[in-house]
Amino acid sequence: MRIAYTKPSITELEVAYVTDAARNGWGTQCYAYIQKFEAAFKEYLGVDHAIATSSCTGALHMGLAALGIGEGDEVILADTNWIASVAPVLYLGATPVFVDILPESWCLDPTQVEAAINERTKAIIAVHLYGNLCAMDALLDIGRRHGIPVIEDAAEAIGSEYYGRRAGSMGTFGVFSFHGTKTVTTGEGGMFVTRDPALHERVLTLSNHGRAAGQTRQFWPDLLGFKYKMSNLQAAVGCAQIERIDELTARKREILRAYRTRLGSLRGVTLNPEPEGTVNGAWMPTAVFAPDLNITREHLLERFAQADIDARVFFHPLSSLPMFVGRTPKPLASDIAGRAINLPSFHDMTDADIERVCAVLVALHRDAYA
């Protein structure tokens, strides 16, 4: 059978909650599961405020808008990212400034962030890539010294922890994804979180077509907002998933450990890091091959296809995409993308599945020394 790179873990608990939402979640109960999901998620994360959204992209869009970011402003983020992390910057008319990544984490390089700051810089977006963590203490220090908000895109980092703090809970605000590929899913969906009550109120208003929570007039928007609300049915799935979050994240970490056990002895092969004091939520185990092995993305995709295994490529540098013509990709972001691969990691993977995946990498590694 073909090995998928990812799929969700759905049990009878999710089915029961969605069935209840479909039967009873209307009228005065139309927000019941949404409110339960928001309450459970903010408790898990240890923050004061959470707003369920239709996507992580929408959550980021509203958060940036609530900070007043717009035309003429600049936002710094890593060149290694998926388009969703930069699209809201463009929606608002601001200019993204791409900097390179750290070789050990594949995340934002704080030194390059500070070098890129000028009077137009209005935000730093720290994306925790594949469950790996950004150097948050350094980034938060930069933000404090320059008076610039640091935003956490934790779409891929549920379950990751940085010195006792959960990913997404440290910045001015954090955003999460519950896409069907994620550790915790609602099919599609996202979450905006913050400790700032004023920022929460503004995003809450923006999320409902600009209708303020305290507004007594029906259908009266106080400002032009968005429609990025999660449905009650999706939130019902989320409520079940958040009840199971320890199980879901633990299984992801087990799979990454299994890959480390089987591949750790291969010279020149690096998997997701987990520095002392941190926990990697292990959303997407990733193998990066040393340049001298000459194992390329194309080799990897070809061998996995032959073995009937799905695999994802490492993100292309944002500056290499068609909408950023004229920009030069950052050296490390460009280099790593050409010699790395995301490995299958769905919750129900068997040991035999993991062995099949590893066999492809071991054979490629052996061939590199033939």
C-alpha positions in Angstrom: 0.0 0.0 0.0 1.1 3.6 -0.7 2.4 5.4 2.4 0.9 8.8 2.8 3.0 11.6 4.1 0.3 12.7 6.5 -3.4 12.2 7.4 -5.4 13.1 10.5 -6.2 10.9 13.5 -10.0 10.8 13.8 -11.8 8.6 16.4 -15.3 8.0 17.5 -15.0 11.0 19.9 -14.6 13.4 16.9 -17.5 11.7 15.2 -19.7 12.0 18.3 -19.0 15.7 18.8 -19.6 16.6 15.1 -22.8 14.5 15.1 -24.0 16.5 18.1 -23.1 19.8 16.5 -24.9 18.8 13.3 -28.1 17.8 15.3 -28.1 20.5 18.0 -25.6 23.2 17.2 -28.0 25.8 15.7 -29.9 28.8 17.0 -28.7 29.7 20.4 -26.2 26.9 20.3 -24.5 27.9 17.0 -21.3 29.1 18.8 -21.2 26.5 21.6 -18.4 24.3 20.3 -16.5 27.3 19.0 -16.5 28.8 22.5 -15.5 25.4 24.1 -12.7 25.0 21.6 -11.3 28.5 22.2 -11.5 28.0 26.0 -9.8 24.6 25.9 -7.1 25.9 23.5 -6.1 29.0 25.5 -6.0 26.8 28.6 -3.7 24.3 26.9 -1.4 27.2 25.6 -1.5 29.2 28.8 -2.7 32.5 27.2 -5.5 34.8 28.1 -7.3 35.1 24.8 -8.1 32.8 21.8 -10.2 33.4 18.7 -11.0 30.4 16.4 -10.7 31.3 12.7 -11.2 29.8 9.3 -7.5 29.5 8.7 -4.1 30.3 10.1 -3.7 32.7 7.2 -6.8 34.6 8.3 -5.6 34.8 11.9 -2.3 36.2 10.8 -4.1 38.7 8.4 -6.3 40.0 11.2 -3.5 40.2 13.7 -1.3 42.2 11.4 -4.3 44.5 10.5 -5.0 45.0 14.2 -1.4 46.2 14.7 -2.1 48.8 12.0 0.4 47.4 9.5 -0.1 48.7 6.0 1.4 50.4 2.9 4.9 51.7 3.5 5.6 49.3 6.3 8.1 46.4 6.3 7.7 43.0 8.0 10.8 40.8 8.5 10.5 37.0 8.1 12.6 34.0 7.0 13.1 33.3 3.3 12.4 29.6 4.1 8.6 29.6 4.5 5.3 28.6 2.9 3.5 31.4 1.1 0.8 31.5 3.8 3.2 33.3 6.2 3.9 36.2 3.8 0.6 36.5 2.0 -1.2 38.6 4.7 1.7 41.1 4.6 1.0 41.6 0.9 -2.7 41.7 1.4 -2.2 44.7 3.6 0.1 46.5 1.2 3.2 46.1 3.3 6.6 45.0 2.1 8.1 41.6 3.2 11.8 41.6 4.0 13.4 38.2 3.7 16.4 37.1 5.7 18.3 33.9 5.8 17.9 31.0 8.2 20.0 29.4 10.9 21.7 26.1 9.6 20.8 24.2 12.8 17.1 25.0 13.1 16.2 26.1 9.5 14.4 29.1 11.2 14.8 32.8 11.3 18.4 34.1 12.0 18.2 36.8 14.7 21.5 38.4 13.6 20.2 39.0 10.2 16.8 40.1 11.5 18.5 42.9 13.5 20.6 43.9 10.5 17.4 44.3 8.4 15.6 46.6 10.8 15.1 50.2 9.8 12.5 53.0 10.5 9.9 51.2 8.3 10.1 47.9 10.2 6.8 47.3 11.9 6.8 43.6 12.8 8.9 40.4 12.9 7.2 37.1 12.0 8.9 34.1 13.7 7.8 30.9 12.0 8.5 27.7 13.9 9.3 25.5 10.9 8.2 21.8 10.9 8.0 21.8 14.7 11.5 23.3 15.1 11.6 26.4 17.3 12.9 29.9 16.5 15.5 31.5 18.8 12.8 33.2 20.7 14.8 34.8 23.5 17.0 36.6 21.0 14.1 37.6 18.8 12.0 38.9 21.7 15.0 40.9 22.9 15.4 42.4 19.5 11.7 43.3 19.5 11.9 44.9 22.9 15.0 47.0 22.1 13.6 48.3 18.9 9.9 48.5 19.9 8.8 46.0 17.3 6.2 43.3 17.9 7.4 39.7 17.4 4.6 37.5 16.0 4.7 33.7 16.3 3.5 31.7 13.3 3.1 28.4 15.2 1.0 26.7 12.4 3.5 23.8 12.4 4.5 23.8 16.1 1.6 22.6 18.3 3.3 20.6 21.0 6.6 22.4 20.7 8.0 24.1 23.8 10.7 26.7 24.4 12.1 26.6 28.0 8.7 25.8 29.5 6.7 28.1 27.2 4.5 26.7 24.5 5.1 27.7 20.9 2.7 30.5 20.0 2.4 31.9 23.6 5.5 34.1 23.7 5.0 36.8 21.1 2.7 39.8 20.8 0.3 37.3 19.3 0.5 33.8 17.9 -1.4 31.9 15.1 -2.0 28.3 14.6 -3.3 26.0 11.8 -5.7 23.1 12.0 -5.5 22.1 8.4 -6.0 18.4 7.7 -2.2 17.8 7.6 -1.6 19.2 11.1 -1.1 17.4 14.4 -4.4 18.8 15.6 -7.0 19.3 12.9 -10.5 20.7 12.2 -10.2 20.0 8.5 -9.5 23.7 7.8 -9.2 26.3 10.5 -6.9 28.3 12.6 -6.5 30.2 15.9 -5.4 33.6 17.0 -4.0 33.9 20.5 -2.7 36.7 22.6 -2.2 38.0 26.2 -3.1 41.6 25.1 -6.8 42.3 25.9 -7.0 45.4 23.6 -5.4 43.5 20.7 -7.8 40.6 21.3 -10.9 42.9 21.2 -9.7 44.5 18.0 -9.2 41.1 16.3 -12.5 39.8 17.6 -14.2 42.8 16.0 -12.3 42.4 12.7 -13.2 38.6 12.6 -16.9 39.4 12.5 -17.2 41.9 9.7 -16.2 44.7 12.0 -19.0 44.3 14.5 -17.8 45.1 18.0 -18.8 42.7 20.7 -20.6 45.4 22.7 -22.5 46.8 19.8 -26.3 46.6 20.6 -27.6 47.6 17.1 -28.2 44.6 14.9 -26.1 44.3 11.7 -24.1 47.4 12.5 -20.4 47.2 11.7 -18.2 49.7 13.5 -15.4 49.3 11.0 -14.6 47.3 7.8 -13.7 43.8 9.0 -13.2 40.3 7.6 -15.1 37.0 7.6 -12.6 34.6 9.1 -14.8 32.7 11.6 -14.6 29.0 12.2 -17.8 27.0 11.9 -19.4 25.2 14.9 -19.0 21.9 13.1 -15.2 22.4 12.6 -14.9 23.5 16.3 -16.6 20.3 17.4 -13.8 18.3 15.7 -11.3 20.6 17.4 -12.8 20.0 20.9 -12.3 16.3 20.5 -8.7 16.8 19.2 -7.7 19.1 22.0 -8.9 16.5 24.5 -6.5 14.1 22.8 -3.7 16.6 22.3 -1.2 14.9 24.6 -1.8 11.6 22.8 -1.5 13.2 19.4 1.7 15.1 20.1 3.3 12.2 21.9 2.7 10.0 18.9 4.3 12.5 16.6 7.4 12.6 18.8 7.5 8.8 18.9 7.7 8.8 15.1 10.5 11.4 15.0 12.4 9.3 17.6 11.9 6.2 15.5 13.4 8.0 12.5 16.3 9.2 14.6 17.0 5.7 15.8 17.1 4.3 12.3 18.8 7.1 10.6 21.0 8.6 13.3 24.1 6.7 12.3 24.1 7.9 8.7 26.9 10.4 8.3 25.8 13.7 6.9 22.1 13.2 7.5 20.4 15.7 9.9 16.9 15.5 11.3 14.8 18.0 13.2 16.8 19.5 16.1 15.7 19.5 19.7 18.2 21.7 21.7 18.4 21.4 25.4 15.5 23.1 27.1 13.2 22.7 24.2 10.6 20.2 23.0 10.1 19.6 19.3 6.4 18.9 18.5 7.6 16.9 15.5 4.9 17.9 13.2 7.0 17.1 10.1 10.1 15.0 10.4 12.6 16.3 7.9 15.9 14.9 6.6 18.6 17.2 5.4 21.6 15.7 3.5 25.1 17.2 3.7 26.2 18.8 0.4 29.0 16.4 -0.2 26.6 13.4 -0.4 25.1 14.9 -3.6 21.7 13.6 -2.7 19.2 16.1 -4.2 15.5 16.8 -3.9 15.0 15.2 -7.3 16.8 12.0 -6.3 14.7 11.8 -3.2 11.4 12.4 -4.9 12.3 9.8 -7.6 13.2 7.1 -5.1 10.2 7.7 -2.9 7.9 7.5 -5.9 9.5 4.2 -7.0 8.8 2.9 -3.4 5.2 4.1 -3.5 5.7 6.6 -0.7 4.5 10.1 -0.5 7.1 12.7 0.5 7.0 16.5 0.6 9.8 18.8 -0.6 11.4 21.3 1.8 9.9 24.7 1.3 11.3 26.7 -1.7 12.7 30.1 -0.7 9.9 32.6 -0.8 12.1 34.9 -2.9 12.3 32.3 -5.6 8.5 32.3 -6.2 6.9 34.1 -9.2 5.3 36.9 -7.1 8.8 37.9 -5.9 10.5 38.1 -9.3 13.7 40.2 -9.0 14.6 39.1 -5.5 17.7 36.9 -4.9 17.0 33.8 -2.7 19.1 33.8 0.5 22.0 31.4 0.3 21.2 28.9 3.0 17.5 28.9 2.4 18.2 28.1 -1.3 20.9 25.5 -0.6 19.0 23.4 2.0 15.8 23.3 -0.1 17.7 21.4 -2.8 18.9 18.6 -0.5 16.1 18.0 2.0 12.8 16.1 2.2 9.9 15.9 4.6 9.2 12.4 5.7 5.8 10.6 6.2 4.6 11.0 9.8 0.9 10.3 10.2 -0.3 9.1 13.6 -1.2 5.5 12.5 2.2 4.7 10.9 3.4 1.3 11.7 7.0 0.2 12.4 6.9 -1.5 9.0 5.9 1.8 7.3 8.8 3.6 9.0 11.2 0.9 8.0 10.1 1.3 4.4 10.7 5.0 4.5 14.1 4.6 6.1 15.1 1.9 3.6 14.8 4.5 0.8 17.1 6.9 2.6 19.6 4.2 3.6 19.8 2.9 0.0 20.4 6.5 -1.3 23.0 7.1 1.3 24.8 3.8 0.4 24.7 4.7 -3.2 26.4 8.0 -2.4 29.4 6.1 -1.2 29.4 3.5 -3.9 
